[in-house]
C-alpha cells in the first residue's frame, strides 16, 4: 500500500532537511514513498502529537468498542465535541492529514490503502500515550487508535 511501503531513509532525511530550510520545495519529481515517509516522520517527531496527550484518554474512551464503519450518532457528536476543543494549529493539521487520508482512501482500488489501512498507518502518528516517567509506554503505539477509521471518515 501507498503509506506502508518505506521510502529511502537517506532521501527522506534530505527532503526533511530541505523543508526545514525552505517550505517551498518542489517535490513533483520525488518518489511518492519518500514523500509519505517524510510526512510520517514529521508527524512522529512533533513534540506532542497532533491529538495532544491530554486528549488521548478521552478520544480512546469515545472510540472504545465503536464499530468504525457504522458508528452511533452519539459517538460522532462526542468525538466532534472533543476535537473542537483542540488548539487551532492542531485542528488545522489534523484536518489536512484527514483530508489526505480520505484522498488516499478514495483511490484505494489503485493504491491498496482503504480507510482501515490508512488509519492503521496514520493513527499512531496522530495520537499516542505520553511516555511513562521511566521512558516506557503502557500500550503498543501501533494499537493506540484501532478505531481511527472513524476519525478519517
Helices and strands as residue ranges (DSSP letters): H 9-21, H 32-45, H 53-63, H 73-83, H 88-106, H 108-111, H 115-126, G 141-143, H 148-152
